[in-house]
Amino acid sequence: MMKKSLIMTVLTVLVVGILTACGSSSSGSKSVKIGYFPNLTHIATIVALEKGYFEEEFGDDVKIETKTVSNGGLFMEAMTTKSIDVGTVGPGPLLNFYVKNPTFRLISGAVNGGAVLVASEGGGVSELADLDGKKVAIPVIGSTQDVMLRKALKEVNLETTSNGGTVELFAAAPADTATLFVQNSVDAAATQEPWGNILETQANGKLILDWDEFAWGKESTNTVVAASDEFLKNKKFAKAYLKAHKRAVEFIQQNPEEAQKLVIQHLKELTGKEISAEETAAAFAKLEVTTEVNEQVIQEMADISKEAGYVTSSDIKGMIDVSYLLGE
C-alpha cells in the first residue's frame, strides 16, 4: 500500500513538473504573439505571415497570434504588457521605451528608407524651409518619422514648437492623413509608405523630400525587429522567428512583384482600403528590405530623442543584439 502511494506521489510530481514546463512563458510557451503595423514598411512580417514561414519555423505545436497597431507607442506598450512578444516596429519608439525600461532588444533590421515628407496642396509649402509656422502630421509623437523630421528641420534651422520653434507636430494614423490633406487640417506629413504615395496620388500632395533625401536618406532605419527579454530567453523561439524573418526578406528581394501582391491583399483585409498595384510598386521603390542594422543612425536617433525631451538619456548600450540573427 505504501509502495503504491509512493509511486502515485512520484507520478504526480512528474506530471506537475511537465505541465509547468509546458506552460512556462520563458522556455516552453506554446504560443508566440507577433506585432506589426499595416504599412508597406512592415512587409517582411506581412510576407512571413502570408507565406506561412512563422508556422513552418515554429512548428505545428506552437500557436501564432498576431496583433496590429497603428503606431510604435502602442506597439511598445503592448510589448510592455506582454500582448506582443516580438515583431516589427520603428527604432524611435523602441529606444524611447528602452531608456526607461531596458527589457527589450533590437535583434534585426527590416526596412531602410520607406519614409517621405509630403506637402498638402493648399499648405503653401514647396521646400523644407517653408515649414516655418506650419503644421506637420506624424504617426505619433516620438515616432521614427518624428525623429527624422526633427533631423531634417535642423538642416534649415527650424525647430518644433515643443522645443521653442515654429513647426507644429500633429499626431495622426498614417491611413487617415489623406483625409487631413483634403480637409486642409495639416500642411504636410512625414509618413511611411504606402501612405506617402497615396498622399501624392489621391490627395494632390507634393513630394518635398523623397526617401533617399529625408533625414539619413537610404541609411534611414525605418523598421526593425524588436523582442522582449522574456521572449529571448527561449533561444529556440528567437532563432525560429529570425529564420522566418530572413526567409521573408530573401523572398521579397527575389520576388518583389509577388511580395507586393501579398501586401496589397493583406492590407485590404486589415484596413478595408485597397491599394493599387501601381501605387504599391511606386512605394516599394522607395525602401530597402534588409536584415542589416546601422547602429550609428540609431544612436543619432537616440540623441535627437533626448534633445526633444522624449528621454532623459541617449544611452542605448545593450539595446542592439544581433547575436540571434547571426546564429550565436
SVG drawing of the C-alpha trace seen along z (x, -y; Angstrom):
<svg xmlns="http://www.w3.org/2000/svg" viewBox="-13 -81 41 83">
<polyline fill="none" stroke="black" stroke-width="0.4" points="0.0,0.0 2.8,-2.3 4.7,-1.4 1.6,-2.2 1.1,-5.5 4.8,-6.4 4.6,-5.6 1.4,-7.8 3.2,-10.6 6.2,-10.4 4.0,-10.3 2.0,-13.3 5.2,-15.3 6.5,-14.3 3.2,-15.3 3.0,-18.6 6.6,-19.3 5.9,-18.5 2.8,-20.7 4.7,-23.6 7.5,-23.3 5.0,-23.4 3.2,-26.4 6.4,-28.4 6.4,-31.7 10.2,-31.8 11.1,-28.4 8.1,-26.3 5.3,-28.6 3.1,-27.2 2.1,-30.5 4.0,-33.4 2.4,-36.9 3.7,-38.8 3.1,-42.5 3.4,-44.8 1.8,-47.8 -0.5,-47.7 2.2,-49.5 4.4,-48.6 7.4,-49.2 6.4,-46.1 6.4,-44.0 8.8,-41.4 6.3,-40.5 3.4,-40.5 5.1,-38.2 6.3,-35.8 2.7,-35.6 1.2,-35.2 3.8,-32.6 3.4,-30.6 7.1,-31.0 6.4,-31.5 4.2,-28.4 6.9,-26.3 9.8,-27.6 8.0,-27.4 6.3,-24.1 2.7,-22.7 2.6,-22.7 3.2,-26.5 0.2,-28.8 1.0,-32.0 -1.0,-35.0 -0.9,-38.4 -1.6,-42.0 -1.6,-45.0 -1.2,-48.6 -1.2,-52.0 2.0,-53.4 5.1,-52.5 4.0,-53.8 1.1,-51.4 3.4,-48.6 5.8,-49.1 3.0,-49.5 1.7,-46.1 5.1,-44.6 5.4,-46.0 2.1,-44.4 3.1,-41.1 0.5,-41.4 3.3,-41.3 6.4,-39.1 8.2,-40.0 7.6,-41.9 8.5,-44.9 8.5,-48.5 10.3,-51.7 13.6,-52.2 12.3,-55.5 9.6,-54.1 11.8,-51.1 14.7,-53.2 12.4,-55.6 11.0,-52.7 14.3,-51.0 15.9,-54.0 13.1,-53.9 12.9,-50.1 15.8,-48.2 14.0,-44.9 13.6,-45.0 16.2,-44.3 16.7,-45.2 17.6,-41.8 17.5,-42.5 16.9,-45.2 13.8,-45.0 13.4,-48.1 15.6,-51.1 14.0,-54.2 10.3,-54.0 9.5,-57.4 8.9,-60.7 7.9,-64.3 4.9,-65.4 3.2,-68.8 -0.6,-69.4 -1.9,-71.2 -3.1,-74.3 -0.4,-74.5 2.0,-76.8 4.9,-74.5 7.3,-74.0 10.5,-73.3 11.7,-72.3 12.2,-75.8 8.6,-76.7 7.5,-74.6 8.2,-77.6 4.9,-78.3 3.2,-75.2 1.5,-72.1 3.0,-68.7 1.4,-65.3 3.4,-62.4 2.3,-58.9 2.7,-59.6 4.9,-61.8 8.3,-60.1 7.9,-58.0 10.7,-57.3 9.2,-59.8 9.0,-62.4 12.8,-61.9 13.5,-62.0 11.5,-65.2 13.4,-66.9 16.7,-66.0 15.5,-67.4 14.3,-70.6 17.7,-71.2 19.2,-71.4 17.2,-74.6 17.5,-76.0 13.9,-75.2 12.6,-73.6 9.3,-72.2 7.0,-74.3 7.7,-71.8 11.3,-72.9 10.6,-76.6 10.4,-76.6 7.6,-77.3 6.8,-73.9 3.7,-72.3 3.5,-68.5 0.1,-66.8 -0.2,-63.1 -2.4,-61.0 -2.7,-57.5 -0.9,-57.3 -4.1,-55.8 -6.0,-59.0 -3.5,-61.5 -5.1,-61.8 -8.3,-63.0 -6.4,-65.6 -4.9,-66.8 -8.3,-67.1 -9.7,-69.0 -6.6,-71.3 -6.1,-70.3 -2.3,-69.9 0.2,-71.5 2.5,-68.5 3.1,-65.0 6.2,-62.9 4.9,-59.4 5.8,-55.9 4.9,-54.1 2.5,-53.4 0.7,-56.3 3.2,-58.8 2.5,-57.7 -1.3,-57.8 -1.0,-61.4 0.6,-62.3 -1.8,-60.3 -5.1,-60.7 -4.8,-63.9 -2.8,-66.1 0.2,-66.1 3.6,-67.4 6.8,-65.4 9.2,-67.6 11.8,-65.1 11.9,-61.6 13.1,-58.6 16.7,-58.9 16.8,-62.6 14.8,-62.5 16.9,-62.5 19.6,-59.9 18.4,-59.0 18.9,-55.4 20.5,-54.7 17.4,-55.8 16.4,-52.9 12.6,-52.8 11.7,-49.4 13.5,-46.8 12.7,-43.6 12.2,-44.0 11.7,-41.4 11.2,-41.3 13.9,-39.8 11.4,-37.3 10.8,-36.0 14.5,-35.9 15.0,-33.5 13.7,-30.8 16.6,-30.8 14.8,-28.2 11.9,-30.6 14.2,-33.6 16.1,-31.7 12.8,-30.4 11.4,-33.9 14.6,-35.2 14.7,-32.3 11.2,-33.1 12.1,-36.8 15.2,-36.2 13.3,-33.9 10.7,-36.7 13.5,-39.2 15.1,-37.0 11.7,-36.2 10.9,-39.9 14.3,-40.6 14.0,-37.8 10.2,-38.1 9.3,-41.8 6.1,-41.7 4.7,-38.7 5.6,-40.1 3.7,-43.3 0.6,-41.4 0.7,-39.7 0.9,-43.1 -2.0,-44.5 -4.2,-41.6 -3.1,-41.7 -3.6,-45.4 -7.0,-45.3 -8.1,-42.7 -6.7,-44.7 -7.7,-48.3 -10.5,-47.8 -8.6,-50.0 -7.3,-48.6 -4.0,-50.0 -3.4,-49.6 -0.5,-47.6 0.9,-50.8 0.8,-52.7 2.4,-49.8 5.2,-49.4 5.9,-53.1 6.0,-53.0 8.1,-49.8 10.8,-51.5 11.3,-53.9 12.5,-51.4 15.2,-48.7 14.3,-45.4 17.2,-44.2 18.3,-42.5 21.3,-44.8 21.4,-47.3 23.1,-50.7 24.0,-51.3 25.3,-54.8 22.0,-56.0 20.1,-54.5 22.4,-56.2 21.8,-59.6 18.1,-58.9 18.6,-58.4 20.5,-61.7 17.7,-63.6 15.0,-62.0 17.0,-63.3 17.1,-66.8 13.4,-66.6 12.8,-65.7 11.4,-62.2 14.1,-60.5 16.4,-61.7 19.4,-59.8 20.6,-58.7 22.5,-55.8 21.1,-52.7 24.1,-50.5 22.9,-46.8 19.7,-47.5 21.0,-46.2 21.7,-42.4 22.1,-40.7 23.7,-37.5 20.4,-35.6 20.4,-36.8 24.0,-35.5 23.0,-32.2 25.1,-32.6"/>
</svg>
